[in-house]
Amino acid sequence: MGEKNAGLSFITKDTYAQSCKMTPIGFFICAVMSIALSLIFSGRFASVHLEFWLLACISAIIFAVVYAADRFGAEKYVPWITVIAAAVFTLVFRKNVLAGFGAIANDVLSEVSILTGRICLDYAVADTEKVLWAMIPLLTVLITFIYKSISKGKPVYSLGIALIVYCAVATGLYPMGIDIGLLFFGVALCAVLRTGLIGSVNEGFSGKGYYIIILAMCFLLFMGTAYFIESDAERTGRDDISDLVHEKFFHSEINAMPEGNLKDLGAFEKSDAPALQITMQENQKMYLRGVIYEVYDGLSWKKQDNTILSDHEDLFYSLHEAGFYGQSQISAAGKTAEEITPLAMSIKNISACSSHGYYPYGVYTEAVAPEYMGDIVLPPTENIAYLAGSVPEWYALQQSLAVKQDEEDINSYLAAEEAYEKYITEVDLQMTNESWGLFSDRLGESKGMTLSDIRDKIRDYLDKNLTYDESALTQNGGLDFADYTLSQTGCGYNVHYATLATLMLRYYGVPARYVEGYFISQDEAVGYENGETITLTENHAHAWAEYYLPGVGFIPFEVTPGYMDNEEDQIGSDDALGGVVYVSDNLKYAQVQKPEQIEERKQDKMTFSLKPEYLLYALLAVALILLAVILRKRSIFKAAAARINSADNRNAIAMRYGYASALMKTADIPSPEGSEEAMRLNREAIFSLHEMSDDQRQFMDEYAAGVLAVCKNTWTFIQKIRYSLWDCLY
């Protein structure tokens, strides 16, 4: 009898298809996911000024209406009815609804801007006062999908919602939080409910169900408290996904520059490995900027945070619309002040970091991507146009702008430049408390100095207090890099000099940035014919400081021994360019004030820190668990098939018929040929006492195979995958 019962194990129980009644477990899951959606909309979208309880009440009303329609016989049409109702509502009140959706969309675009650093134009048709009008049709559709996912046992509806949220979290668009955790919890329960582990639509909680829900709640509690135990060390370091992708696809092991990482900096590892191949229409001394860093945290240089950039999105949109770009400001100033013909230059990347391009200071606007905020992004490119010249010519350009400032074109340019300079002054004077205290003790208080005085004082100080040494090891651990260099080692190479010079410029009130790239000197450049290909190796890799010259833009400030030349000594002197006294030298720079004490990060209690890669690990874990479950199911199926093949004729016929019956339940097909004879043989095998013949067994095997073939022809591709890998019917 046991063998006969084994045959019945092939008959599936589709409990969801038999009834649409909601039981306590169904109501519980609906409540969890409705609360999650209400928390997400009320807490994640700045324009949604609606209270959580109001959104929860709206969700409850929608759920009650859907449930009532389902109970009164309209279960097949509920999704269509609600979608059509939402569409009609939108059409009737389209002005208010579209304004509300525009406000919600702008919230998403704002987060995208923060995530990517790109300018995202807001929708003009947006009104935060109309958000409620948009929430009604939106919640109607979402709650309907959730309800159908639970009542009809089709998790695909809720999984679609969860997938959208998961992508938002995995990409860093939104942080993980209790609200999103609740949503995932509800979707997981819905999927588990489909398997029958925690009861069915006609049942309450099973014993296993209580344990699963308790474990899931414990997991949620763990996620909700995760940010209390996450250490600062885990929040720092270069171990997030973007860095991993950068190291894998863009960075080369032979690159000599540390890419802003100052923690435990090793020796300067130069090499003859080719990095770039360049050709210049007129060979000259050239700084090729690769990466521009603005934020110093004591252990590294970093690019400006996108949150800060997004606060100035309107500024950069208006600047770019006017044709003003910080990366190409020098050439813009040159074109405005004088009739200048640009020169051609090609830059081919051989083995340098390929995540960005390499640009001369006088690059023209056409080579700069307009969609990025901050004007420090240098996209990869090969052929560019540039303005010839170096620091002395750029100082002369500043004087030319001052003389011609009443001209209309120059006046328009200077208006845009003034707005950009305000931004630069706001973000590029940043210092840590440690670095400010270091230079306050060593440089003393400044009552106001000219740029010429500041440059001379910085060079004199570094010449007396720092020794050039390419083998220097800076084992600073968690200590401030600048403080450790000056207080402990007293030696270093271009990275050390550039870092200290940038911070000292900022201390004196001059906006400055740290740059890594490649450098070719005037003496080396003129050794080649104009237009001849010049190969820059990792011996040309260099780091330097740059400061903002009002009216002109950022220009390099060289302080590393062996890289300075005569032009650096003449800048700002009375002998330079015919005794002209430059405008910038008449400006007095005020010393920056001590930075406010940076308090430990305050975190919203509804969110917690979760590195993006953890989500990928979680997804991988789920995939591995799913694979293990599938392998286990396939193993059980193969064991059952082996039992049929090894059974005697009577038991084999009964089990094979049970298998065929299970297959027929999955497809709406007419009774196949031979079904009556197969049914008679099944009754005979179960209730008779005589032995069954081999021919009868062969007939039943062929009948089951025929049923499987017919079912395969009617199944969709998704159904074939389900019945093969999950239900294991063939």
Number of C-alpha atoms within 10 A of each C-alpha: 7 7 16 19 13 16 23 17 14 22 17 15 12 15 18 19 12 11 13 20 15 22 16 13 23 25 14 14 23 25 17 19 26 26 21 23 23 23 24 20 20 20 18 17 18 16 22 21 14 17 13 18 13 13 22 20 14 17 25 17 13 21 22 12 15 22 21 14 16 21 13 8 11 14 18 11 11 21 19 12 16 20 18 14 15 19 16 13 16 19 13 11 13 15 14 21 25 20 22 25 23 23 27 24 17 24 18 20 19 23 22 21 23 23 17 16 22 22 23 22 13 15 15 10 14 22 19 17 15 20 23 19 20 23 21 18 22 17 21 22 21 19 23 25 23 26 27 23 22 30 26 19 22 19 22 17 18 26 20 14 16 19 13 10 18 20 13 17 19 19 15 18 20 19 18 24 23 20 23 23 20 23 25 23 22 25 27 19 25 26 20 17 23 23 14 18 17 23 21 25 26 16 16 15 18 15 11 12 19 13 12 16 16 11 12 17 15 12 13 18 13 11 18 20 16 14 15 10 8 13 9 9 8 11 13 10 13 12 13 14 16 12 14 14 12 14 15 10 12 15 18 15 9 17 20 20 21 16 21 22 16 24 19 15 19 15 15 21 14 16 15 12 16 17 24 20 18 18 20 23 17 16 21 20 16 20 24 20 24 27 23 23 20 21 21 25 16 22 21 18 21 17 17 19 14 19 15 14 23 24 13 15 22 15 18 26 20 12 20 20 11 12 16 22 27 24 26 26 24 27 25 22 24 23 17 21 22 12 8 12 12 18 16 17 20 18 22 19 20 15 19 29 24 17 15 17 21 25 31 21 25 26 24 23 22 11 19 22 16 20 14 22 30 26 21 19 21 20 16 19 16 15 13 19 22 23 21 25 13 17 16 15 14 23 24 18 20 22 20 17 22 17 11 15 16 12 12 11 13 18 16 14 22 22 13 20 22 13 13 22 19 10 16 21 16 11 18 24 25 23 24 19 16 18 22 21 17 18 18 16 9 11 15 10 14 15 10 15 19 17 25 16 13 20 21 11 15 18 16 12 14 20 15 9 12 18 17 18 15 16 13 19 16 21 17 20 13 12 15 21 27 22 20 17 23 18 12 12 16 19 21 24 20 25 26 25 26 24 23 26 28 28 27 26 26 23 28 26 24 27 24 30 33 28 27 25 24 26 21 20 15 13 10 12 17 13 10 16 14 15 15 14 16 19 17 21 22 22 19 20 24 25 28 28 28 22 21 19 21 16 26 24 25 23 21 20 22 21 22 24 16 9 14 13 12 7 11 15 12 14 20 23 15 12 11 17 15 8 10 14 17 22 17 18 17 12 14 16 20 17 19 18 12 16 15 9 8 8 6 7 6 6 11 8 11 16 21 19 19 19 18 17 16 13 17 13 11 11 13 12 12 12 12 12 12 13 13 12 14 17 15 13 17 19 13 13 17 14 12 17 18 11 17 21 15 11 14 16 20 25 26 25 31 27 30 27 25 22 24 23 18 19 22 20 14 17 15 10 12 9 10 13 11 14 17 11 14 22 15 11 21 22 14 17 23 15 9 12 9 9 11 18 12 13 10 17 21 13 17 26 18 14 21 24 15 16 20 17 11 17 19 17 11 14 16 11 10 9 16 19 13 14 16 15 17 17 17 19 20 15
